[in-house]
Amino acid sequence: MNFLISLDYELFFGRRTGSVERCLFEPSEALCKAVHPYGGKLSFFVDAGFLLRLAAEAGKSDTLRREYDQLCHHLERLVQLGHELQLHIHPHWEDSYWADGNWQVDVRRYRLHDFAEDEIASIVSRYRKALAEFCPPESICAFRAGGWVLQPFSKLAEALAANGIEIDSTVFENGQSESDTHVFDFRGAPQKSLWRFNDDPLIAVEQGRFLEVPIAAHPVSPAFFWKLAFIRKLGRSTDRSFGDGAAIPLGRNDLLKKLLARTWSVVSIDGRKVDFLEAAFERYARLGRKDFVVIGHPKALTRHSIARLEQFLASRRDIRFVNYQDYRAPQLKPGVAAC
């Protein structure tokens, strides 16, 4: 089975964004080290809006200048190690700034759709150009929407296509959220490893101009989230995230759903979610699917999650590491159908 590990390379978005050292560099290096013995190559969806905002604000302090230089060096290093950089957009950085020793994060325009179409075109173009400073421009072919807020895709399609984006990797099976910032509904998406589409990623079109490479998903019972809450109360060091920031809390409706009914989650290597990696992989194998895309966030990785990933990789001989460039039309991997 094709196996792809994708990482959303970003800070936190609440009052405590965390540091680039703890949220990005340290966990990414630990993960690179973990997958190296297995020939692993990683796909980093870089929050290019932060990269541009950091560059713009770097003159305000020596700390910001140092962090910007370190971030540039780290992105170059990831490419040198054979990993890839792809486009991740959190447009709230357009309205956020540095003051009083902290990032003042404004999420009132969290969704790319909150901007006019000419602004969307500018954001996508500028963010891709910033990312292309660290890798071959033609290698940037995939997009993931910040917070999974992809719909309606038709408002984004032209800007993405104009900037060489051929692949989306945002959709996951039965995904749904109704929080203040995260609004999406992927129920009804094709039950396939891959499919092509035009203006709606939930509708497969044989010769569509975009390819959806969905994130793997798995059903999760409320017991998992109650257990997770208990583990967090214990405060074990191996379950402590690398990142030193704090996430925006779940919306009340989303939280109640997770605690009271079975829900669907992306297959993730973040924290304790890694514990259902093996079961999710076996489910995909039973369904005959040929592609398994795992998501993670360096800021949310833990010593436990990296150790469990290493155990998984050591026990599998039926996976082949790929990245998004391997799916570029017309050279799909042998035996993999686009629709």
PyMOL commands that set and color helices and strands:
alter all, ss='L'
color gray80, all
select helices_A, chain A and resi 20-38+48-60+62-80+91-94+112-114+117-131+137-139+146-148+154-162+222-234+237-239+252-260+271-286+298-300+303-315+324-327
alter helices_A, ss='H'
color red, helices_A
select strands_A, chain A and resi 2-9+42-47+84-89+97-99+102-104+142-145+167-168+176-178+183-185+195-197+210-212+217-220+263-266+291-296+320-321
alter strands_A, ss='S'
color yellow, strands_A
deselect
rebuild
show_as cartoon
